[in-house]
C-alpha cells in the first residue's frame, strides 16, 4: 500500500510559510520584541490558511475513497 504523506504543493507551501513564521516569532521572542513575535504568529496562521486555500483549489492531496462492504 502506497502512502503519499502529503507531498503536494499545498502541503509544502503551508509548511514552509509556517516554518518561516516560527523562526520569525522565535527570533523576536529572544529579542524581547512583542510586535515582531505577534507578526511571526500571524505568519504561522497564514501558512495554515494558505495551505487550506491551495488544497481547496485542487493542489492538495485527493480525498481517499472509502470502500463500502455489505456485511449482510
N, C-alpha and C positions, 0 to 999 in steps of 0.2 A: 504494500500500500504506500503510495507516494504522499509525502507531506510537503506543502508549499511553504509553510511558516511565514506567510505574509510578505514574500519578496515581490512587492508591487510598487509602482511609483507613489501611490498614496501612502503606503506604509513608510517608505524611505523618506519622503518629504516631511511627513508628520514627525517622525523620529528625529530627523536631523534638526528641524526647527526647534523642537522641544529640547534637544541636547544643547543647542546654542543658547536658548533661554536659561537653561540650568547653569551653564557656565557663566553667563552674564549675572544672574542672580547671586551665584556663589561668590563671584569676584566683588560685587558691590556690597555683599554682606560682610566680607572680610574688611573692606574699606570703610565700613560703617556709614554707608550712604543709602538711606531707606528709599529714596526716589529711584535710584538705579536698581535696587533689589526688586521693587514692585514692577519696574519696567521689564525686568527679566521674567518675573512671574507672569506678566501679560504675554510675553513671547512664548512661554511654555504653554499657556492656554491656547494661544493662536495656533501652535503646532497641532494640537488636537482638533481644533476647528477646521484647519486647512486639510488635514488628513481625512476628516469626515466628509468634507465637501468634495474632495477628489474621489473618494470612494463612491459617493452618490453620483458623481459624474461618470462612473464606469471605469475608473483607473485603479480600483481596489480588487481585492480577492472576490471571486464569484461565490455566492452562497452555495453551500453544499446541499445536494439533493438528498432527501430522505427517502429510503425505500420502505414502503409500507408493506408489511407482511400480514396476510389474512390468516389469523390463527383459529379458524373455525373448522 
